[in-house]
């Protein structure tokens, strides 16, 4: 820069940002002051009819009144998707996206393996086509029944098969839960999720009736209501829908191939059956996975392939990083300095961003949630994940 006279309207900070963000062409003149301009600026100045950053889609629905929030998507995923039921694809800045259910593993693997800068560009562009990148949903999760689960999930501190710090507690009272939901709403959450540590609802009729009352109460506050209660049958899903449940969380955790190395007391098909019961009842599906279970990149691709080829994409896909807990098989393996961790809890911000970005591209209308483990990352690293397409 010592060799050029810089136009006084351009500050050094501006030049620094531009050099980091784009490839610049330097126009030099022997008689005029040297000015730094971009080739894109020159091209569009000479071509005033070029349209920049415009996605191609069906027109949005006309608001019913002047005060309607015309620019905001409906919270309900079914209402949201119904607005664009006849839409084929969207295009913006050289990137085209569409809602597809016929993804192959090879296609997803190709996306997942893109150079990081290219993957981030595509994912953030798709995110801007379908979502407001400045908007993040805040959710609150409450454990309404902690510990005492009979499953053997090797990452879970609430299993009776593992000796951890968690002590079993009874199901919370309805009023306690509603008070917690009110505090969450006051703190800015628009979604409230209730989790119970057990394998399945089964014949827990009394507890189920209390949960139905909780769902009705939270729904009455105007919040989205989510539950994660283990396996559900079709009738239980129907009753939860009638009570006002918005979404049901039931994670697949990892790929079908790696799953038996993590859990043996519940099959992958058991999980898919519960997801089908939830979907058939008209409840939104919240289903994702955990990174750091000792899986390979092919397992991460495999999980995304299962999710992206479901009859309907999940309404939301939580991407979690393993929080290793002492006393669990995965937690103890991670803590053993003499044992090769083999990818257990070895998850960095780039792993998370790569997974989130790939999920964003293959499921563009899905809410991708930055979930458990996020507090182990710095603010800058979390920003990277939101740039990758997290909601």
Residue, then its C-alpha position, 0 to 999 in steps of 0.5 A: x500500500x506504500x506504493x499507492x495513493x489511496x482515495x481518501x474516501x476509503x479507510x484502511x479498515x475498509x481495505x482490510x475488510x475487503x481484502x479479507x472478504x473478496x478478491x479485489x482488482x486494482x485499477x491503476x492510472x499513471x495520471x490519476x490517483x490510484x483507487x481500489x475497486x472490485x471487479x464486481x463493482x465495475x461489472x455491475x456499474x456497466x450492466x445496470x440491468x443485472x439482478x443481484x441476490x434474488x431467489x426464484x420462488x412462488x410469491x409469498x401469501x398476501x397478508x390478510x391485513x395491513x398489520x399482518x407480519x407478512x415477512x415472518x414465516x408461520x411458527x408451525x412447520x406445516x403452515x410454513x411449508x404449505x405457503x410454498x407447496x408448489x415451489x420447485x427451487x430457489x436460486x441466489x448468488x449462483x447457488x440453487x436449493x430445493x427440498x428433496x427426499x431422494x438424496x444419495x449418500x454419495x451426494x451428501x458425502x460430496x457436499x460434506x467433503x467440500x473445502x470448508x470455505x465453499x461449504x460455508x458459502x453454499x450453506x449460508x447462501x441457502x440459509x439466507x434463501x429460506x430464513x432470516x439470518x439475523x433471527x435465532x430461536x431461543x428454546x428452553x429444555x426442562x427435565x421433568x423426570x430425571x434419572x432412573x432410565x433402563x436404557x444403556x445409551x453409552x453417553x447418558x448419565x441418566x441410565x441406571x446401568x451407569x454410575x454417575x452423579x445423577x440421582x433419580x427424581x420423581x416426575x415434577x408436579x404440573x404447576x412446577x412445570x408451568x411456572x418454569x415455562x412462564x419463567x422461560x417465556x419471560x426470559x425470551x424463549x418461544x419454545x419449551x421442551x419437556x424431557x423424561x428419562x425413561x425408555x417409553x411411556x408404556x402404561x404410565x397412565x397417571x404420569x401421561x395424564x399429568x404430561x398432557x396437562x403440562x402440554x395444554x398449559x404451556x400451549x395456552x401460554x402461546x409457546x411452542x411445546x416440545x416433548x421427549x418421552x422415549x418411545x410412543x405408540x400411535x394412540x399416545x401420539x394422537x393424544x399429545x397432538x390433541x393436547x396441543x403438542x407442537x413437536x416431539x423430539x426423538x433423536x437417531x443419534x448416529x448412523x444405522x451402522x454405528x448405532x449398535x456400538x452406542x445403544x443395544x437396548x433399543x433398535x434403530x427401527x424402534x426409533x424410526x417407528x416412533x418418528x413415524x407415529x409422531x408424523x402420522x399424528x400431525x406432530x412436527x418431528x424434532x430429530x437429530x444426532x450427536x457428534x463425538x460418539x466415536x463415529x466416522x465421517x461416513x456415519x455423520x453422512x449416514x445420519x444426514x442421509x436417513x434424515x434427508x430421505x424421510x417422507x417429510x424432513x424433520x421440522x427441526x434437526x438438533x446437532x449436539x456435541x457429546x458432553x462426556x460424563x464420568x461414569x458413562x462408557x463414553x465419558x470414561x473412555x474419553x477420560x482415560x489418557x492411556x486409551x485411544x479415544x477414537x473420536x470420542x468427544x473429540x469434536x471441534x467447531x469445524x466438525x460442528x459447522x461442517x455438520x450443520x452446513x451440510x444439514x442446511x443444504x440438504x434440508x433447507x426448510x428445516x430448523x437446524x438447532x445448535x444444541x447440547x455441547x454448545x457452551x464448550x465453544x467460544x462465542x466466536x465458534x458459536x457464531x461460525x455455527x450460526x453462519x453455517x446455517x443454524x437457527 
